[in-house]
Amino acid sequence: MTLEDLQRAVRARPFMPFRLLLTNGESLEVRHPELCVPGARSAMIGLILSTQTQPIYDVATIVDLLHIVRLEPIQHAAPSNGTA
């Protein structure tokens, strides 16, 4: 992935949460723009491990941009209307 592609996703307004798919088969979710800091060759991704809704990370990881295979939007589940 290029730096410009990642910056475009982080700066999009309105922000749309996305998932980064990596070369090792793992994926990382970016649910807030504040939790992804793109750099020249890598990106720092803040991971929220708890159920909090604030953009405060529990753990951070650094991913080389060369290991990001693709970026895909995170689909939000439709609100439940109480019927099954």
For each residue, the residues with C-beta under 8 A, 3 or more apart:
1: 5 6 20 65 68 69 70 71
2: 5 6 65
3: 6 7 38 39 40 65
4: 7 8
5: 1 2 8 9 71
6: 1 2 3 9 10 36 38 43 65 68 71
7: 3 4 10 11 38
8: 4 5 11 12
9: 5 6 12 16 18 30 36 71
10: 6 7 15 30 33 36 38
11: 7 8 33
12: 8 9 15 16
13:
14:
15: 10 12 32 33
16: 9 12 73 74
17: 29 30 31 32 73 74 76
18: 9 29 30 71 72 73 74
19: 27 28 29 30 71 72 73 74
20: 1 27 28 29 30 45 63 68 70 71
21: 26 27 68 69 70 71 72
22: 25 26 27 28 63 67 68 69
23: 66 67 68 69
24: 67
25: 22
26: 21 22
27: 19 20 21 22
28: 19 20 22 45 47 61 63
29: 17 18 19 20 47 74
30: 9 10 17 18 19 20 33 35 36 45
31: 17 35 48 55 74
32: 15 17 35 55
33: 10 11 15 30 36 55
34: 46 55
35: 30 31 32 45 46 47 48 55 57
36: 6 9 10 30 33 43 44 45 46
37: 43 44
38: 3 6 7 10 43 65
39: 3 42 43 44
40: 3
41: 64 65 66
42: 39 62 63 64 65
43: 6 36 37 38 39 62 63 65 68
44: 36 37 39 60 61 62
45: 20 28 30 35 36 60 61 62 63
46: 34 35 36 55 56 57 59 60
47: 28 29 35 57 58 59 60 61
48: 31 35 52 55 56 57 58
49: 58 59
50: 58
51:
52: 48 56
53:
54:
55: 31 32 33 34 35 46 48
56: 46 48 52
57: 35 46 47 48 60
58: 47 48 49 50
59: 46 47 49
60: 44 45 46 47 57
61: 28 44 45 47
62: 42 43 44 45
63: 20 22 28 42 43 45 67 68
64: 41 42 67 68
65: 1 2 3 6 38 41 42 43 68
66: 23 41
67: 22 23 24 63 64
68: 1 6 20 21 22 23 43 63 64 65 71
69: 1 21 22 23
70: 1 20 21
71: 1 5 6 9 18 19 20 21 68
72: 18 19 21
73: 16 17 18 19
74: 16 17 18 19 29 31
75:
76: 17
77:
78:
79:
80:
81:
82:
83:
84:
